[in-house]
Amino acid sequence: MALRFTVQGDDEHECAEGLRALVEAGLEPAMDPRMVTAGRWIARAKPAPAPMTKAPADDGRGPAMSG
């Protein structure tokens, strides 16, 4: 499931301020402010990707083999 957070504003500046608040809260921009219909502006943000984790350490036993 993909999460997206949307801000809506009456003008580009207001929408950009909302997007900036989402970024300050730890999200990353997914769509810059755009005018949609009837003068409404929207922008989107998404959660930042999880940090990479390290692979398990090799214990020197080699690959498992059935026998």
N, C-alpha and C positions, 0 to 999 in steps of 0.2 A: 504494500500500500504506500503510495506516495503522498506525503503531506505538503500542502501549499498554504501559505498564509497570505491573504489578500487585503490590501488597503484601498480605499476608494476616497477620492477627493473631488472638490468642486473645481480645482484647477491643478495645473502641473506642479506648482510649488507645494501646495498642500499635500498632494500625493507623494511627492519626493520626501517631504518631512516625515510622513508616515512610514515610508520605506526605510528611511534612516533610523527611525526608532526601532523597527524590527531588526535591523542589522546590529544596532547597539545591544539588543537583547540576545544576540548570539546566532541569529539566522543569517543566511547569505542570500543576496538578490537572485531571483529566478526570472524576473521580467521587469525591465525599467518602466517608469510611468508612461502610459499610453492613453490617448483619448479613445474612448469607446463610443457610446451613443449619447446624444443630447448633452454634450459638453461634460460628461462624466469622465473621470480619469481613474485608472486602476494600475496597481503595481503588485507584484507577487514576490514572496520570499519563501525559502525552504530551509529545513534544518541543515546545518553543516554536516558533512560526512563524518562518520565515526573514525577515530584515529586507527591507523593500521596496527595490528597486533603482531607480535613476533611469532614465528613458527616454532613448534616444539623443538627443543634441543635434540640433536642426534645422539643417541646413547651408545653408538658404535656397534650395535647388534646386527646391522644390515637389514635388508628387506625380509619380511616374513615369508616363509615358504611352507606350503602344506606337504605332508609326506606320509 
